[in-house]
């Protein structure tokens, strides 16, 4: 952060952002130089960031960039997604897409799909609209490669949700309903296991 601060002061960069940072890391970094945005996974079925990370960003006035807002495309096509993935697609290894978990998780998509049909939108639009309703400081970034999906995402801006509908959506994918974690153990560093050790714990290396 100290080096990044120097780059800002030298005019080489304008803003500093973090990705997959815990609340404590965000606070420590922000104390060195204001953080403009934090990129974090946030979707209907990945909501653990709401406990500490999101409140910390809001307390400090930091923008929230929500990646994988469609649950790795799960909220676009449900369990059928797996059938269309290429052999090397890393999602095939994710716990939530394993057969034993997918059988349960597909009911989440079915319930979201039912509500979407009632509201006259697609399930992916409903999932995106839920994030849009979290606040003006949230910017979802769905990984879009097809123009029809891009247009579908834009359409999500027109979907309006009542507080009751928000709560109902959240109940579909509550923590005790979703089966499987974001990643398998040791598969990827996340904000839960990638904290930088406190400076006081660092040991000077002899040359």
C-alpha positions in Angstrom: 0.0 0.0 0.0 2.9 2.3 0.7 4.3 1.8 -2.8 0.9 2.2 -4.4 0.5 5.5 -2.4 3.8 6.7 -4.0 2.4 5.9 -7.4 -0.7 8.0 -6.8 1.5 10.9 -5.5 3.7 10.6 -8.6 0.6 10.8 -10.8 1.1 7.3 -12.3 -2.2 5.9 -11.1 -5.3 7.6 -9.9 -7.0 5.1 -7.6 -6.3 2.1 -5.5 -8.6 -0.9 -5.2 -8.5 -4.3 -3.4 -9.8 -7.7 -4.3 -10.9 -10.5 -1.9 -9.9 -8.5 1.1 -11.1 -9.0 4.6 -12.5 -6.3 6.8 -9.3 -6.0 8.8 -7.2 -5.8 5.6 -9.4 -3.1 4.2 -9.1 -1.0 7.3 -5.3 -1.4 7.4 -5.0 -0.5 3.7 -7.4 2.4 3.9 -5.4 3.9 6.8 -2.4 4.1 4.5 -4.2 5.6 1.5 -8.0 5.8 0.7 -9.3 2.7 -1.1 -11.6 3.5 -4.0 -13.2 0.1 -4.5 -13.2 -3.5 -3.2 -13.9 -6.3 -5.6 -15.6 -9.2 -3.8 -17.8 -12.1 -4.8 -21.4 -11.3 -3.9 -24.5 -12.9 -5.2 -27.8 -14.4 -4.0 -26.0 -17.5 -2.9 -22.7 -16.0 -1.7 -23.6 -13.6 1.1 -21.1 -14.1 3.8 -19.5 -10.8 2.9 -22.5 -9.0 4.3 -21.4 -9.7 7.8 -18.2 -7.7 7.9 -16.8 -6.8 4.5 -19.8 -4.8 3.1 -20.4 -2.9 6.4 -16.7 -2.0 6.5 -16.7 -0.7 2.9 -19.8 1.4 3.7 -18.4 2.8 6.9 -15.3 3.9 5.0 -17.1 5.1 1.9 -15.5 2.5 -0.4 -17.3 1.3 -3.6 -18.2 -2.4 -3.9 -17.5 -4.3 -7.1 -19.5 -7.5 -7.0 -18.0 -10.2 -9.2 -19.8 -13.5 -10.1 -23.1 -11.8 -9.4 -24.9 -14.6 -11.2 -23.3 -17.4 -9.1 -20.8 -18.4 -11.8 -23.7 -18.4 -14.3 -25.8 -20.7 -12.1 -28.6 -18.1 -12.0 -28.7 -18.0 -15.8 -29.4 -21.6 -16.5 -29.4 -23.6 -13.3 -28.1 -27.1 -13.1 -28.1 -27.3 -16.9 -25.0 -25.1 -16.8 -22.8 -28.1 -16.0 -23.8 -29.9 -19.2 -22.6 -27.0 -21.3 -19.2 -26.4 -19.7 -16.1 -27.2 -21.6 -13.8 -30.0 -20.3 -11.3 -27.5 -18.9 -13.8 -25.2 -17.2 -12.7 -24.7 -13.6 -16.4 -24.6 -12.5 -16.6 -28.3 -12.9 -14.4 -28.6 -9.8 -16.4 -26.1 -7.6 -18.1 -27.8 -4.7 -21.5 -26.3 -5.4 -21.5 -27.9 -8.9 -20.7 -31.4 -7.7 -23.6 -33.9 -8.2 -24.2 -34.4 -4.5 -24.7 -30.7 -4.0 -26.1 -29.7 -7.3 -29.1 -31.9 -6.7 -30.1 -29.7 -3.8 -28.9 -26.4 -5.2 -31.0 -26.8 -8.4 -34.1 -26.2 -6.3 -32.7 -22.7 -5.5 -32.7 -21.9 -9.2 -36.2 -23.3 -9.7 -37.6 -21.0 -7.0 -35.8 -18.0 -8.5 -37.0 -18.9 -11.9 -40.6 -19.1 -10.7 -40.4 -15.6 -9.2 -38.8 -14.3 -12.4 -41.7 -15.7 -14.5 -44.2 -14.0 -12.2 -42.3 -10.7 -12.6 -41.9 -11.1 -16.4 -38.1 -11.2 -16.4 -35.3 -13.8 -16.6 -33.8 -15.5 -13.5 -30.5 -13.8 -14.2 -32.2 -10.4 -14.4 -33.8 -11.1 -11.1 -30.5 -12.1 -9.5 -28.8 -9.0 -10.8 -31.7 -6.8 -9.8 -31.3 -8.1 -6.2 -27.7 -6.7 -6.2 -28.8 -3.4 -7.8 -31.2 -2.9 -5.0 -28.4 -3.3 -2.4 -27.4 0.4 -3.0 -25.8 2.8 -5.4 -22.4 1.9 -4.1 -22.6 -1.6 -5.6 -21.5 -2.3 -9.1 -22.1 -5.9 -10.3 -19.7 -7.2 -13.0 -21.3 -10.2 -14.7 -18.8 -12.0 -17.0 -20.6 -11.4 -20.3 -19.3 -12.7 -23.7 -22.5 -12.7 -25.8 -24.5 -9.7 -26.9 -27.8 -11.3 -26.0 -26.6 -11.8 -22.4 -25.4 -8.2 -22.3 -28.8 -7.0 -23.3 -30.4 -9.3 -20.7 -28.1 -7.8 -18.1 -29.1 -4.2 -19.1 -32.7 -5.3 -18.7 -32.1 -6.1 -15.1 -31.9 -2.3 -14.4 -35.7 -2.1 -15.1 -36.6 -4.9 -12.6 -38.0 -3.4 -9.4 -38.2 -5.3 -6.2 -40.2 -4.7 -3.0 -38.6 -5.3 0.4 -40.8 -8.4 0.7 -39.6 -9.7 -2.6 -36.0 -9.0 -1.6 -36.5 -11.1 1.6 -38.2 -13.9 -0.3 -35.3 -14.1 -2.8 -32.8 -14.2 0.1 -34.7 -17.0 1.7 -34.4 -19.1 -1.5 -30.6 -19.1 -1.1 -30.1 -18.8 2.6 -26.8 -20.0 4.0 -28.3 -23.2 5.4 -29.9 -23.9 2.0 -26.9 -23.6 -0.3 -24.8 -26.8 -0.4 -21.1 -26.6 -1.0 -18.6 -23.8 -0.5 -17.3 -21.2 -3.0 -14.1 -23.2 -3.6 -12.7 -26.6 -2.5 -10.2 -26.4 0.3 -6.9 -24.9 -0.9 -8.3 -24.2 -4.4 -8.0 -20.4 -4.2 -7.1 -17.7 -1.6 -10.1 -15.7 -0.5 -10.7 -12.9 2.0 -11.2 -15.5 4.7 -7.7 -17.0 4.4 -5.5 -14.3 2.8 -4.9 -11.7 5.5 -1.5 -10.1 5.4 0.2 -10.8 8.8 0.5 -7.7 11.0 3.7 -5.7 10.4 4.7 -6.3 14.0 4.9 -10.0 13.3 7.3 -9.7 10.4 10.9 -10.8 11.0 13.8 -8.9 9.4 15.7 -11.0 7.0 19.5 -10.9 7.3 21.3 -10.2 4.0 
